[in-house]
Amino acid sequence: MKFIPVKTALLIIFLAAVAGILYYIALLPQKPLTQTNSATVNIAATALSIDNTKKDNTGKYFSEVQINTNGNKVSSIQLELSYDSAILTDLEVKQGSFFEDAVEFIKKIDEKNGRITYAFGLPQDADGKMGKGVVATIYYSPVTPEKEIITSLNFLPKTEVSASNFSGSALSGTFDGLVSIKPITPTKTPAKTSTSSGSFVPPPGFKE
């Protein structure tokens, strides 16, 4: 009767143990794979920009604040903007059409220091929104309408964007807006011609 070498016996035992472990793992219940939405981005990718000056049919000047979420599911926005209060006046902020049924948290316009704070967002139980659109519209008037105006609306560092399942601000970049308003030229009223009830005075060379 031949004896199996010790090393060979140990190798056989080791391989049997490994096979047993692998067999046990194979019998364990498998966890279902979690499907993720490939369109949702979990990095800060949202951009905000301000369009150049427009004019509505009532003669009001305004600029629109645009958003491109770039895959972030945005739930709320805080706009912190600055402007030159020596050039622009009668500031007004209205919510855009990007969010439906959004709630306004803060709306503050400091005309003395030229600053706008406007925070708004979706209700707590609502899902975030992705895509492009107008988040706010800023109306304004020139302090001196008779002069040409070139100034800007600027984002401040405290501007933030909150997104679903995202820690911190989802804002990746901002683009300020140009405000350009041409002077209003007053309409000239044509001079009235007066008629004299006196006798007719013919001009030189007049012949009947």
QUIKARA-V893524 format. One record per residue. N is the residue number from 1. PSI is psi as a letter, one per 30 degrees, with the letter a starting at -180 (* if undefined). OMEGA is omega in radians with two decimals (NA if undefined). D_FIRST is the distance of its C-alpha to the first C-alpha in whole Angstrom. Layout:
<<N/PSI/OMEGA/D_FIRST> <N/PSI/OMEGA/D_FIRST>>
This chain:
<<1/k/-3.11/0> <2/k/3.08/4> <3/k/3.11/7> <4/k/3.12/10> <5/l/-3.09/13> <6/e/-3.12/15> <7/e/3.14/18> <8/e/3.13/16> <9/e/3.12/16> <10/e/3.14/19> <11/e/3.13/21> <12/e/3.12/19> <13/e/-3.14/21> <14/e/3.14/24> <15/e/3.11/24> <16/e/3.13/24> <17/e/3.12/26> <18/e/3.13/29> <19/e/3.12/28> <20/e/3.13/29> <21/e/3.14/32> <22/e/3.12/34> <23/e/3.13/33> <24/e/3.14/35> <25/e/-3.13/38> <26/f/-3.13/38> <27/f/-3.13/39> <28/k/3.11/42> <29/k/-3.10/45> <30/k/3.09/47> <31/k/3.12/50> <32/k/3.12/53> <33/k/3.12/54> <34/k/3.12/58> <35/k/3.13/60> <36/k/3.11/63> <37/j/-3.07/66> <38/f/-3.12/66> <39/f/-3.13/70> <40/k/-3.11/70> <41/k/-3.11/70> <42/g/3.01/69> <43/l/3.12/70> <44/j/-3.07/74> <45/f/-3.05/76> <46/k/3.12/79> <47/k/3.05/82> <48/k/3.13/86> <49/l/3.12/89> <50/k/3.12/93> <51/l/3.05/95> <52/l/-3.02/98> <53/k/3.00/101> <54/l/-3.14/102> <55/k/-3.13/105> <56/a/-3.04/106> <57/f/3.06/108> <58/f/-3.14/110> <59/g/3.13/110> <60/k/3.07/108> <61/k/-3.14/105> <62/l/3.04/102> <63/k/-3.13/98> <64/k/3.06/95> <65/j/-3.07/92> <66/l/3.08/89> <67/k/2.95/85> <68/j/-3.03/82> <69/f/3.12/79> <70/h/3.08/77> <71/f/3.06/74> <72/k/3.08/75> <73/j/-2.99/75> <74/k/-3.12/79> <75/f/3.12/80> <76/l/-3.09/83> <77/k/2.99/85> <78/j/3.12/87> <79/k/3.01/90> <80/j/-3.03/91> <81/l/3.06/94> <82/l/3.11/97> <83/l/-3.14/100> <84/j/-3.10/103> <85/f/3.07/106> <86/f/-3.11/109> <87/e/-3.09/108> <88/k/3.12/107> <89/l/3.13/108> <90/h/-3.13/108> <91/k/3.10/104> <92/k/-3.13/102> <93/k/3.09/98> <94/k/-3.13/97> <95/k/3.13/94> <96/a/-3.06/93> <97/g/-3.08/91> <98/e/3.09/87> <99/k/3.00/86> <100/k/3.12/88> <101/h/3.10/89> <102/l/-3.14/88> <103/k/3.08/89> <104/k/3.13/91> <105/e/-3.12/90> <106/k/2.97/93> <107/j/-3.08/96> <108/k/3.09/98> <109/j/3.14/100> <110/j/-3.08/102> <111/f/3.12/105> <112/e/-3.10/106> <113/f/3.11/103> <114/h/-3.11/102> <115/k/3.11/98> <116/k/3.01/97> <117/k/-3.11/94> <118/j/-3.12/93> <119/k/-3.09/89> <120/l/-3.14/88> <121/a/-3.12/85> <122/l/3.04/84> <123/l/-3.03/83> <124/e/-3.07/80> <125/g/-3.12/79> <126/l/3.10/79> <127/l/3.11/77> <128/l/-3.10/77> <129/k/3.09/79> <130/l/3.06/78> <131/a/-3.14/80> <132/l/3.09/84> <133/a/3.13/87> <134/k/3.14/90> <135/f/3.14/89> <136/l/3.06/93> <137/k/-3.11/96> <138/k/3.11/99> <139/k/-3.12/102> <140/l/3.09/105> <141/l/3.09/108> <142/k/3.08/110> <143/e/3.13/112> <144/i/-3.07/115> <145/f/-3.10/115> <146/f/-3.14/117> <147/l/3.05/115> <148/k/-3.07/112> <149/k/2.99/109> <150/j/3.14/105> <151/a/-3.08/103> <152/l/2.94/99> <153/k/-2.98/97> <154/k/3.02/94> <155/k/3.06/91> <156/l/-3.07/90> <157/f/-3.11/87> <158/f/3.06/87> <159/k/-3.08/86> <160/l/3.07/83> <161/k/3.10/81> <162/k/-3.13/79> <163/l/-3.14/76> <164/k/3.13/74> <165/h/-3.11/70> <166/k/-3.13/71> <167/k/-3.12/72> <168/a/-3.13/75> <169/k/3.12/78> <170/g/-3.11/77> <171/k/-3.14/79> <172/f/-3.11/79> <173/l/3.10/82> <174/l/3.13/86> <175/j/-3.08/89> <176/l/-3.10/92> <177/k/3.10/95> <178/k/3.04/98> <179/j/-3.11/102> <180/j/-3.10/104> <181/k/3.12/108> <182/l/-3.13/111> <183/k/3.09/114> <184/j/-3.13/116> <185/k/3.14/120> <186/k/3.13/122> <187/k/-3.14/124> <188/k/3.10/128> <189/k/-3.14/130> <190/k/-3.11/133> <191/k/3.12/136> <192/k/3.10/139> <193/k/-3.12/142> <194/k/3.09/145> <195/k/-3.10/148> <196/k/3.12/152> <197/g/-3.12/154> <198/a/-3.12/157> <199/l/-3.12/159> <200/k/3.10/157> <201/j/-3.11/157> <202/k/3.07/157> <203/l/3.14/155> <204/k/3.10/156> <205/g/-3.12/157> <206/k/3.12/157> <207/k/3.07/159> <208/*/NA/160>>
